[in-house]
Amino acid sequence: MAFKSNVKLTIALKEPDLDAEDLEKQARNLVRELKDLDEVEKANLVAVTQTPQGSKGY
């Protein structure tokens, strides 16, 4: 029997040295790389209107 995990992960990119356009390009590159992984079922960009409660920044 194959193990299937249902994990949802939200990643917020922040880079003070990049303008909004460059930051979006980086986010799109990351999504494209994630989609190429066999282990990833779905990856896409979402609009961020609020930081989810309990979020942590590194």
PDB file of N, CA, C, O and CB in Angstrom:
ATOM      1  N   MET A   1       0.841  -1.179   0.000  1.00  0.00           N
ATOM      2  CA  MET A   1       0.000   0.000   0.000  1.00  0.00           C
ATOM      3  C   MET A   1       0.885   1.242   0.000  1.00  0.00           C
ATOM      4  O   MET A   1       1.818   1.342   0.797  1.00  0.00           O
ATOM      5  CB  MET A   1      -0.956  -0.002   1.217  1.00  0.00           C
ATOM      6  N   ALA A   2       0.603   2.160  -0.868  1.00  0.00           N
ATOM      7  CA  ALA A   2       1.379   3.396  -0.961  1.00  0.00           C
ATOM      8  C   ALA A   2       0.890   4.397   0.079  1.00  0.00           C
ATOM      9  O   ALA A   2      -0.306   4.505   0.348  1.00  0.00           O
ATOM     10  CB  ALA A   2       1.282   4.000  -2.381  1.00  0.00           C
ATOM     11  N   PHE A   3       1.828   5.113   0.646  1.00  0.00           N
ATOM     12  CA  PHE A   3       1.507   6.149   1.639  1.00  0.00           C
ATOM     13  C   PHE A   3       1.232   7.449   0.909  1.00  0.00           C
ATOM     14  O   PHE A   3       2.009   7.856   0.045  1.00  0.00           O
ATOM     15  CB  PHE A   3       2.665   6.331   2.674  1.00  0.00           C
ATOM     16  N   LYS A   4       0.134   8.102   1.250  1.00  0.00           N
ATOM     17  CA  LYS A   4      -0.199   9.391   0.650  1.00  0.00           C
ATOM     18  C   LYS A   4      -0.364  10.412   1.763  1.00  0.00           C
ATOM     19  O   LYS A   4      -1.108  10.193   2.719  1.00  0.00           O
ATOM     20  CB  LYS A   4      -1.492   9.297  -0.219  1.00  0.00           C
ATOM     21  N   SER A   5       0.332  11.519   1.629  1.00  0.00           N
ATOM     22  CA  SER A   5       0.273  12.588   2.615  1.00  0.00           C
ATOM     23  C   SER A   5      -0.503  13.762   2.037  1.00  0.00           C
ATOM     24  O   SER A   5      -0.300  14.137   0.882  1.00  0.00           O
ATOM     25  CB  SER A   5       1.693  13.027   3.044  1.00  0.00           C
ATOM     26  N   ASN A   6      -1.378  14.333   2.825  1.00  0.00           N
ATOM     27  CA  ASN A   6      -2.141  15.497   2.397  1.00  0.00           C
ATOM     28  C   ASN A   6      -1.643  16.719   3.157  1.00  0.00           C
ATOM     29  O   ASN A   6      -2.249  17.137   4.144  1.00  0.00           O
ATOM     30  CB  ASN A   6      -3.665  15.283   2.625  1.00  0.00           C
ATOM     31  N   VAL A   7      -0.556  17.279   2.701  1.00  0.00           N
ATOM     32  CA  VAL A   7       0.054  18.431   3.347  1.00  0.00           C
ATOM     33  C   VAL A   7      -0.128  19.642   2.446  1.00  0.00           C
ATOM     34  O   VAL A   7       0.140  19.588   1.245  1.00  0.00           O
ATOM     35  CB  VAL A   7       1.561  18.179   3.650  1.00  0.00           C
ATOM     36  N   LYS A   8      -0.586  20.731   3.043  1.00  0.00           N
ATOM     37  CA  LYS A   8      -0.703  21.992   2.315  1.00  0.00           C
ATOM     38  C   LYS A   8       0.330  22.947   2.897  1.00  0.00           C
ATOM     39  O   LYS A   8       0.400  23.134   4.112  1.00  0.00           O
ATOM     40  CB  LYS A   8      -2.162  22.591   2.410  1.00  0.00           C
ATOM     41  N   LEU A   9       1.115  23.537   2.039  1.00  0.00           N
ATOM     42  CA  LEU A   9       2.202  24.410   2.461  1.00  0.00           C
ATOM     43  C   LEU A   9       2.059  25.750   1.764  1.00  0.00           C
ATOM     44  O   LEU A   9       1.896  25.811   0.545  1.00  0.00           O
ATOM     45  CB  LEU A   9       3.582  23.775   2.156  1.00  0.00           C
ATOM     46  N   THR A  10       2.119  26.817   2.538  1.00  0.00           N
ATOM     47  CA  THR A  10       2.087  28.167   1.981  1.00  0.00           C
ATOM     48  C   THR A  10       3.436  28.822   2.260  1.00  0.00           C
ATOM     49  O   THR A  10       3.905  28.848   3.398  1.00  0.00           O
ATOM     50  CB  THR A  10       0.907  29.012   2.588  1.00  0.00           C
ATOM     51  N   ILE A  11       4.045  29.346   1.213  1.00  0.00           N
ATOM     52  CA  ILE A  11       5.360  29.990   1.335  1.00  0.00           C
ATOM     53  C   ILE A  11       5.208  31.458   0.964  1.00  0.00           C
ATOM     54  O   ILE A  11       4.645  31.786  -0.080  1.00  0.00           O
ATOM     55  CB  ILE A  11       6.431  29.289   0.422  1.00  0.00           C
ATOM     56  N   ALA A  12       5.704  32.329   1.809  1.00  0.00           N
ATOM     57  CA  ALA A  12       5.696  33.768   1.527  1.00  0.00           C
ATOM     58  C   ALA A  12       7.141  34.203   1.280  1.00  0.00           C
ATOM     59  O   ALA A  12       8.012  34.003   2.127  1.00  0.00           O
ATOM     60  CB  ALA A  12       5.045  34.589   2.714  1.00  0.00           C
ATOM     61  N   LEU A  13       7.380  34.792   0.127  1.00  0.00           N
ATOM     62  CA  LEU A  13       8.717  35.272  -0.208  1.00  0.00           C
ATOM     63  C   LEU A  13       8.832  36.752   0.136  1.00  0.00           C
ATOM     64  O   LEU A  13       7.975  37.560  -0.223  1.00  0.00           O
ATOM     65  CB  LEU A  13       9.029  35.035  -1.707  1.00  0.00           C
ATOM     66  N   LYS A  14       9.897  37.085   0.832  1.00  0.00           N
ATOM     67  CA  LYS A  14      10.179  38.488   1.150  1.00  0.00           C
ATOM     68  C   LYS A  14      11.664  38.715   0.950  1.00  0.00           C
ATOM     69  O   LYS A  14      12.494  38.005   1.517  1.00  0.00           O
ATOM     70  CB  LYS A  14       9.743  38.856   2.615  1.00  0.00           C
ATOM     71  N   GLU A  15      11.984  39.690   0.155  1.00  0.00           N
ATOM     72  CA  GLU A  15      13.380  40.055  -0.087  1.00  0.00           C
ATOM     73  C   GLU A  15      13.444  41.560  -0.238  1.00  0.00           C
ATOM     74  O   GLU A  15      13.039  42.093  -1.271  1.00  0.00           O
ATOM     75  CB  GLU A  15      13.959  39.336  -1.353  1.00  0.00           C
ATOM     76  N   PRO A  16      13.948  42.262   0.780  1.00  0.00           N
ATOM     77  CA  PRO A  16      13.950  43.726   0.759  1.00  0.00           C
ATOM     78  C   PRO A  16      14.746  44.334  -0.397  1.00  0.00           C
ATOM     79  O   PRO A  16      14.501  45.481  -0.773  1.00  0.00           O
ATOM     80  CB  PRO A  16      14.499  44.237   2.051  1.00  0.00           C
ATOM     81  N   ASP A  17      15.694  43.586  -0.967  1.00  0.00           N
ATOM     82  CA  ASP A  17      16.515  44.125  -2.045  1.00  0.00           C
ATOM     83  C   ASP A  17      15.861  44.006  -3.419  1.00  0.00           C
ATOM     84  O   ASP A  17      16.404  44.516  -4.400  1.00  0.00           O
ATOM     85  CB  ASP A  17      17.843  43.427  -2.063  1.00  0.00           C
ATOM     86  N   LEU A  18      14.710  43.345  -3.512  1.00  0.00           N
ATOM     87  CA  LEU A  18      14.033  43.181  -4.794  1.00  0.00           C
ATOM     88  C   LEU A  18      12.796  44.063  -4.871  1.00  0.00           C
ATOM     89  O   LEU A  18      12.087  44.250  -3.882  1.00  0.00           O
ATOM     90  CB  LEU A  18      13.651  41.718  -5.015  1.00  0.00           C
ATOM     91  N   ASP A  19      12.548  44.601  -6.063  1.00  0.00           N
ATOM     92  CA  ASP A  19      11.301  45.347  -6.244  1.00  0.00           C
ATOM     93  C   ASP A  19      10.171  44.335  -6.496  1.00  0.00           C
ATOM     94  O   ASP A  19      10.426  43.138  -6.627  1.00  0.00           O
ATOM     95  CB  ASP A  19      11.421  46.380  -7.438  1.00  0.00           C
ATOM     96  N   ALA A  20       8.948  44.810  -6.560  1.00  0.00           N
ATOM     97  CA  ALA A  20       7.782  43.931  -6.672  1.00  0.00           C
ATOM     98  C   ALA A  20       7.848  43.052  -7.922  1.00  0.00           C
ATOM     99  O   ALA A  20       7.483  41.877  -7.870  1.00  0.00           O
ATOM    100  CB  ALA A  20       6.502  44.761  -6.690  1.00  0.00           C
ATOM    101  N   GLU A  21       8.304  43.603  -9.031  1.00  0.00           N
ATOM    102  CA  GLU A  21       8.381  42.837 -10.281  1.00  0.00           C
ATOM    103  C   GLU A  21       9.383  41.691 -10.171  1.00  0.00           C
ATOM    104  O   GLU A  21       9.086  40.566 -10.573  1.00  0.00           O
ATOM    105  CB  GLU A  21       8.766  43.756 -11.447  1.00  0.00           C
ATOM    106  N   ASP A  22      10.567  41.972  -9.630  1.00  0.00           N
ATOM    107  CA  ASP A  22      11.585  40.932  -9.478  1.00  0.00           C
ATOM    108  C   ASP A  22      11.151  39.880  -8.459  1.00  0.00           C
ATOM    109  O   ASP A  22      11.426  38.693  -8.637  1.00  0.00           O
ATOM    110  CB  ASP A  22      12.922  41.551  -9.055  1.00  0.00           C
ATOM    111  N   LEU A  23      10.484  40.303  -7.411  1.00  0.00           N
ATOM    112  CA  LEU A  23       9.993  39.358  -6.411  1.00  0.00           C
ATOM    113  C   LEU A  23       8.945  38.424  -7.031  1.00  0.00           C
ATOM    114  O   LEU A  23       8.926  37.228  -6.739  1.00  0.00           O
ATOM    115  CB  LEU A  23       9.396  40.114  -5.198  1.00  0.00           C
ATOM    116  N   GLU A  24       8.088  38.967  -7.875  1.00  0.00           N
ATOM    117  CA  GLU A  24       7.095  38.124  -8.551  1.00  0.00           C
ATOM    118  C   GLU A  24       7.774  37.128  -9.484  1.00  0.00           C
ATOM    119  O   GLU A  24       7.355  35.974  -9.562  1.00  0.00           O
ATOM    120  CB  GLU A  24       6.097  38.992  -9.340  1.00  0.00           C
ATOM    121  N   LYS A  25       8.812  37.555 -10.189  1.00  0.00           N
ATOM    122  CA  LYS A  25       9.560  36.646 -11.065  1.00  0.00           C
ATOM    123  C   LYS A  25      10.154  35.497 -10.262  1.00  0.00           C
ATOM    124  O   LYS A  25      10.099  34.342 -10.684  1.00  0.00           O
ATOM    125  CB  LYS A  25      10.675  37.402 -11.810  1.00  0.00           C
ATOM    126  N   GLN A  26      10.726  35.823  -9.094  1.00  0.00           N
ATOM    127  CA  GLN A  26      11.303  34.784  -8.238  1.00  0.00           C
ATOM    128  C   GLN A  26      10.224  33.809  -7.764  1.00  0.00           C
ATOM    129  O   GLN A  26      10.446  32.599  -7.735  1.00  0.00           O
ATOM    130  CB  GLN A  26      12.015  35.417  -7.028  1.00  0.00           C
ATOM    131  N   ALA A  27       9.073  34.333  -7.399  1.00  0.00           N
ATOM    132  CA  ALA A  27       7.967  33.484  -6.944  1.00  0.00           C
ATOM    133  C   ALA A  27       7.510  32.567  -8.080  1.00  0.00           C
ATOM    134  O   ALA A  27       7.268  31.381  -7.858  1.00  0.00           O
ATOM    135  CB  ALA A  27       6.781  34.350  -6.435  1.00  0.00           C
ATOM    136  N   ARG A  28       7.392  33.102  -9.273  1.00  0.00           N
ATOM    137  CA  ARG A  28       6.970  32.285 -10.421  1.00  0.00           C
ATOM    138  C   ARG A  28       8.008  31.208 -10.729  1.00  0.00           C
ATOM    139  O   ARG A  28       7.646  30.083 -11.076  1.00  0.00           O
ATOM    140  CB  ARG A  28       6.744  33.173 -11.666  1.00  0.00           C
ATOM    141  N   ASN A  29       9.290  31.538 -10.606  1.00  0.00           N
ATOM    142  CA  ASN A  29      10.346  30.533 -10.810  1.00  0.00           C
ATOM    143  C   ASN A  29      10.234  29.410  -9.787  1.00  0.00           C
ATOM    144  O   ASN A  29      10.375  28.235 -10.127  1.00  0.00           O
ATOM    145  CB  ASN A  29      11.739  31.185 -10.721  1.00  0.00           C
ATOM    146  N   LEU A  30       9.980  29.774  -8.540  1.00  0.00           N
ATOM    147  CA  LEU A  30       9.840  28.770  -7.488  1.00  0.00           C
ATOM    148  C   LEU A  30       8.649  27.856  -7.772  1.00  0.00           C
ATOM    149  O   LEU A  30       8.758  26.638  -7.636  1.00  0.00           O
ATOM    150  CB  LEU A  30       9.678  29.447  -6.114  1.00  0.00           C
ATOM    151  N   VAL A  31       7.527  28.429  -8.161  1.00  0.00           N
ATOM    152  CA  VAL A  31       6.342  27.628  -8.473  1.00  0.00           C
ATOM    153  C   VAL A  31       6.645  26.662  -9.625  1.00  0.00           C
ATOM    154  O   VAL A  31       6.259  25.495  -9.571  1.00  0.00           O
ATOM    155  CB  VAL A  31       5.143  28.546  -8.836  1.00  0.00           C
ATOM    156  N   ARG A  32       7.323  27.138 -10.649  1.00  0.00           N
ATOM    157  CA  ARG A  32       7.678  26.282 -11.783  1.00  0.00           C
ATOM    158  C   ARG A  32       8.564  25.118 -11.324  1.00  0.00           C
ATOM    159  O   ARG A  32       8.364  23.981 -11.751  1.00  0.00           O
ATOM    160  CB  ARG A  32       8.398  27.106 -12.877  1.00  0.00           C
ATOM    161  N   GLU A  33       9.537  25.398 -10.459  1.00  0.00           N
ATOM    162  CA  GLU A  33      10.413  24.339  -9.960  1.00  0.00           C
ATOM    163  C   GLU A  33       9.637  23.338  -9.105  1.00  0.00           C
ATOM    164  O   GLU A  33       9.877  22.134  -9.190  1.00  0.00           O
ATOM    165  CB  GLU A  33      11.565  24.940  -9.150  1.00  0.00           C
ATOM    166  N   LEU A  34       8.716  23.828  -8.289  1.00  0.00           N
ATOM    167  CA  LEU A  34       7.913  22.925  -7.463  1.00  0.00           C
ATOM    168  C   LEU A  34       7.040  22.022  -8.325  1.00  0.00           C
ATOM    169  O   LEU A  34       6.892  20.837  -8.027  1.00  0.00           O
ATOM    170  CB  LEU A  34       7.042  23.724  -6.492  1.00  0.00           C
ATOM    171  N   LYS A  35       6.466  22.565  -9.379  1.00  0.00           N
ATOM    172  CA  LYS A  35       5.622  21.773 -10.271  1.00  0.00           C
ATOM    173  C   LYS A  35       6.410  20.654 -10.950  1.00  0.00           C
ATOM    174  O   LYS A  35       5.838  19.625 -11.307  1.00  0.00           O
ATOM    175  CB  LYS A  35       4.986  22.672 -11.326  1.00  0.00           C
ATOM    176  N   ASP A  36       7.720  20.847 -11.130  1.00  0.00           N
ATOM    177  CA  ASP A  36       8.562  19.840 -11.776  1.00  0.00           C
ATOM    178  C   ASP A  36       8.859  18.651 -10.861  1.00  0.00           C
ATOM    179  O   ASP A  36       9.298  17.605 -11.339  1.00  0.00           O
ATOM    180  CB  ASP A  36       9.864  20.473 -12.229  1.00  0.00           C
ATOM    181  N   LEU A  37       8.630  18.791  -9.578  1.00  0.00           N
ATOM    182  CA  LEU A  37       8.900  17.708  -8.636  1.00  0.00           C
ATOM    183  C   LEU A  37       7.799  16.656  -8.698  1.00  0.00           C
ATOM    184  O   LEU A  37       6.613  16.987  -8.701  1.00  0.00           O
ATOM    185  CB  LEU A  37       9.033  18.256  -7.207  1.00  0.00           C
ATOM    186  N   ASP A  38       8.199  15.390  -8.746  1.00  0.00           N
ATOM    187  CA  ASP A  38       7.225  14.301  -8.787  1.00  0.00           C
ATOM    188  C   ASP A  38       6.353  14.260  -7.535  1.00  0.00           C
ATOM    189  O   ASP A  38       5.188  13.866  -7.599  1.00  0.00           O
ATOM    190  CB  ASP A  38       7.939  12.973  -8.957  1.00  0.00           C
ATOM    191  N   GLU A  39       6.912  14.663  -6.405  1.00  0.00           N
ATOM    192  CA  GLU A  39       6.208  14.583  -5.132  1.00  0.00           C
ATOM    193  C   GLU A  39       5.148  15.670  -4.950  1.00  0.00           C
ATOM    194  O   GLU A  39       4.313  15.579  -4.050  1.00  0.00           O
ATOM    195  CB  GLU A  39       7.197  14.662  -4.011  1.00  0.00           C
ATOM    196  N   VAL A  40       5.180  16.692  -5.797  1.00  0.00           N
ATOM    197  CA  VAL A  40       4.257  17.817  -5.654  1.00  0.00           C
ATOM    198  C   VAL A  40       3.074  17.616  -6.598  1.00  0.00           C
ATOM    199  O   VAL A  40       3.237  17.518  -7.814  1.00  0.00           O
ATOM    200  CB  VAL A  40       4.976  19.171  -5.947  1.00  0.00           C
ATOM    201  N   GLU A  41       1.886  17.558  -6.013  1.00  0.00           N
ATOM    202  CA  GLU A  41       0.676  17.362  -6.803  1.00  0.00           C
ATOM    203  C   GLU A  41       0.222  18.652  -7.474  1.00  0.00           C
ATOM    204  O   GLU A  41      -0.193  18.645  -8.633  1.00  0.00           O
ATOM    205  CB  GLU A  41      -0.436  16.816  -5.928  1.00  0.00           C
ATOM    206  N   LYS A  42       0.303  19.760  -6.739  1.00  0.00           N
ATOM    207  CA  LYS A  42      -0.170  21.030  -7.280  1.00  0.00           C
ATOM    208  C   LYS A  42       0.622  22.169  -6.640  1.00  0.00           C
ATOM    209  O   LYS A  42       0.921  22.133  -5.446  1.00  0.00           O
ATOM    210  CB  LYS A  42      -1.700  21.209  -7.033  1.00  0.00           C
ATOM    211  N   ALA A  43       0.954  23.168  -7.435  1.00  0.00           N
ATOM    212  CA  ALA A  43       1.637  24.368  -6.935  1.00  0.00           C
ATOM    213  C   ALA A  43       1.145  25.550  -7.745  1.00  0.00           C
ATOM    214  O   ALA A  43       1.080  25.486  -8.973  1.00  0.00           O
ATOM    215  CB  ALA A  43       3.202  24.232  -7.028  1.00  0.00           C
ATOM    216  N   ASN A  44       0.793  26.642  -7.050  1.00  0.00           N
ATOM    217  CA  ASN A  44       0.357  27.835  -7.749  1.00  0.00           C
ATOM    218  C   ASN A  44       0.511  29.058  -6.864  1.00  0.00           C
ATOM    219  O   ASN A  44       0.711  28.951  -5.654  1.00  0.00           O
ATOM    220  CB  ASN A  44      -1.087  27.691  -8.209  1.00  0.00           C
ATOM    221  N   LEU A  45       0.414  30.214  -7.489  1.00  0.00           N
ATOM    222  CA  LEU A  45       0.498  31.475  -6.765  1.00  0.00           C
ATOM    223  C   LEU A  45      -0.874  31.836  -6.210  1.00  0.00           C
ATOM    224  O   LEU A  45      -1.900  31.537  -6.820  1.00  0.00           O
ATOM    225  CB  LEU A  45       1.033  32.601  -7.680  1.00  0.00           C
ATOM    226  N   VAL A  46      -0.881  32.472  -5.064  1.00  0.00           N
ATOM    227  CA  VAL A  46      -2.128  32.972  -4.485  1.00  0.00           C
ATOM    228  C   VAL A  46      -1.927  34.429  -4.106  1.00  0.00           C
ATOM    229  O   VAL A  46      -0.819  34.854  -3.779  1.00  0.00           O
ATOM    230  CB  VAL A  46      -2.563  32.124  -3.244  1.00  0.00           C
ATOM    231  N   ALA A  47      -3.001  35.175  -4.156  1.00  0.00           N
ATOM    232  CA  ALA A  47      -2.942  36.571  -3.729  1.00  0.00           C
ATOM    233  C   ALA A  47      -2.927  36.609  -2.204  1.00  0.00           C
ATOM    234  O   ALA A  47      -3.698  35.909  -1.548  1.00  0.00           O
ATOM    235  CB  ALA A  47      -4.148  37.391  -4.301  1.00  0.00           C
ATOM    236  N   VAL A  48      -2.066  37.411  -1.663  1.00  0.00           N
ATOM    237  CA  VAL A  48      -1.974  37.530  -0.206  1.00  0.00           C
ATOM    238  C   VAL A  48      -2.640  38.826   0.214  1.00  0.00           C
ATOM    239  O   VAL A  48      -2.224  39.916  -0.180  1.00  0.00           O
ATOM    240  CB  VAL A  48      -0.490  37.485   0.278  1.00  0.00           C
ATOM    241  N   THR A  49      -3.678  38.688   1.018  1.00  0.00           N
ATOM    242  CA  THR A  49      -4.370  39.869   1.519  1.00  0.00           C
ATOM    243  C   THR A  49      -4.121  40.060   3.003  1.00  0.00           C
ATOM    244  O   THR A  49      -4.161  41.182   3.508  1.00  0.00           O
ATOM    245  CB  THR A  49      -5.863  39.765   1.251  1.00  0.00           C
ATOM    246  N   GLN A  50      -3.862  38.958   3.702  1.00  0.00           N
ATOM    247  CA  GLN A  50      -3.553  39.002   5.127  1.00  0.00           C
ATOM    248  C   GLN A  50      -2.563  37.904   5.445  1.00  0.00           C
ATOM    249  O   GLN A  50      -2.507  36.883   4.760  1.00  0.00           O
ATOM    250  CB  GLN A  50      -4.833  38.855   5.988  1.00  0.00           C
ATOM    251  N   THR A  51      -1.783  38.120   6.487  1.00  0.00           N
ATOM    252  CA  THR A  51      -0.908  37.070   6.973  1.00  0.00           C
ATOM    253  C   THR A  51      -1.742  36.144   7.845  1.00  0.00           C
ATOM    254  O   THR A  51      -2.404  36.596   8.780  1.00  0.00           O
ATOM    255  CB  THR A  51       0.312  37.656   7.760  1.00  0.00           C
ATOM    256  N   PRO A  52      -1.713  34.849   7.543  1.00  0.00           N
ATOM    257  CA  PRO A  52      -2.495  33.905   8.343  1.00  0.00           C
ATOM    258  C   PRO A  52      -2.084  33.928   9.820  1.00  0.00           C
ATOM    259  O   PRO A  52      -0.906  34.087  10.140  1.00  0.00           O
ATOM    260  CB  PRO A  52      -2.337  32.490   7.783  1.00  0.00           C
ATOM    261  N   GLN A  53      -3.050  33.772  10.702  1.00  0.00           N
ATOM    262  CA  GLN A  53      -2.773  33.742  12.132  1.00  0.00           C
ATOM    263  C   GLN A  53      -1.823  32.596  12.427  1.00  0.00           C
ATOM    264  O   GLN A  53      -2.005  31.490  11.920  1.00  0.00           O
ATOM    265  CB  GLN A  53      -4.080  33.600  12.953  1.00  0.00           C
ATOM    266  N   GLY A  54      -0.821  32.851  13.235  1.00  0.00           N
ATOM    267  CA  GLY A  54       0.163  31.831  13.598  1.00  0.00           C
ATOM    268  C   GLY A  54       1.330  31.747  12.635  1.00  0.00           C
ATOM    269  O   GLY A  54       2.205  30.900  12.816  1.00  0.00           O
ATOM    270  N   SER A  55       1.374  32.603  11.608  1.00  0.00           N
ATOM    271  CA  SER A  55       2.483  32.579  10.657  1.00  0.00           C
ATOM    272  C   SER A  55       3.767  33.022  11.342  1.00  0.00           C
ATOM    273  O   SER A  55       3.748  33.802  12.294  1.00  0.00           O
ATOM    274  CB  SER A  55       2.183  33.479   9.441  1.00  0.00           C
ATOM    275  N   LYS A  56       4.868  32.513  10.842  1.00  0.00           N
ATOM    276  CA  LYS A  56       6.174  32.854  11.386  1.00  0.00           C
ATOM    277  C   LYS A  56       7.079  33.256  10.232  1.00  0.00           C
ATOM    278  O   LYS A  56       6.992  32.675   9.150  1.00  0.00           O
ATOM    279  CB  LYS A  56       6.784  31.666  12.192  1.00  0.00           C
ATOM    280  N   GLY A  57       7.930  34.223  10.442  1.00  0.00           N
ATOM    281  CA  GLY A  57       8.890  34.654   9.428  1.00  0.00           C
ATOM    282  C   GLY A  57      10.292  34.248   9.828  1.00  0.00           C
ATOM    283  O   GLY A  57      10.628  34.236  11.012  1.00  0.00           O
ATOM    284  N   TYR A  58      11.108  33.918   8.848  1.00  0.00           N
ATOM    285  CA  TYR A  58      12.497  33.550   9.113  1.00  0.00           C
ATOM    286  C   TYR A  58      13.419  34.460   8.342  1.00  0.00           C
ATOM    287  O   TYR A  58      14.639  34.318   8.425  1.00  0.00           O
ATOM    288  CB  TYR A  58      12.762  32.081   8.746  1.00  0.00           C
TER     289      TYR A  58
END
